[in-house]
Amino acid sequence: MARDGETLCFVEIKARETTAFGFASATVTPHQQRRISRAAAMWLVDSPHDGDCRFDVLAMDWDGDGWHYELIRDAFAAL
């Protein structure tokens, strides 16, 4: 979890050591989005937040020369 100003960000971090089966950013499936959404809702019950919330994905892909990072803000809506 992180903050961007007053916005509470739930961040899913995905890493891939190879792109043979796709990029890390593509691995947050609808099923995982539902699980993340439910976990966020449960967390918010105990830690209320009056501002906006969003779901971000931090995707990390290795290309042999190093890690490449991509932050996808507002990657999906709560399911």
N, C-alpha and C positions, 0 to 999 in steps of 0.2 A: 504494500500500500504506500502511496505517496500523495503529495499535495502539489497542485499547480494553482497557485494563488489560493482562492477559497474553494476550489474544486478538489474533491477527494477522488483519488485515482486508484483503482484496483488494477494491479499490473501482473499480467501473466508473462512469465519469462520462459522462452523456448530457445533451445540451442541445438544445432546440428553440426556434426563433424564432417559431414559430406552432404552434398546436394543431389546425390544419386537418386534419392526418392523424393526430391522436392526441397523447397526452402522452409526454414523454420517458421516463417510467418504463416504458412499454409497449414500448419499442424494444429491450429486451435479449431477443432471441429465443433459443430452445433451441440453435440453431446457435452463436450468440455465447456462450452459457453454456458449451458444450462447449469452445470455443476458449479462453475465460478459465480454465476448469478445467484444461485441459492446460498452459497457460502457468504457472499457479500451481504445478502439480505439478513442472514443469521447474525453476522457481525454487527450490522447496523441496529439490530434489536438491542444489543448490549451497549453499543457506542453510538447513540443517535448523532446524526449530522444534519444540520439545517440547510446546508448548501447543496450544490450540484454534485453528482457522482458520475464517474465514467469508467469504462473498461479499456485499458490500454494493453498492448502486446509489445514486449521487448523481444525482438527476434535476433538471434546471433547465429551467423553462418561462418564456418571455417572454409577458406578457399585454398589452403596450402601456404599462403603468405601471411596469414593472420586472421583474426576475427573481424567480421564486419557486422556492425550493429544497425538495427533499424527500429526506431520507436514509432509504433502506429498508435496515434492518439485516437480515442473514441473508436476503437477497432470493431466493437459490436455493441448492440443494445442488450439490456437485460432480457433474458428469456424466461 
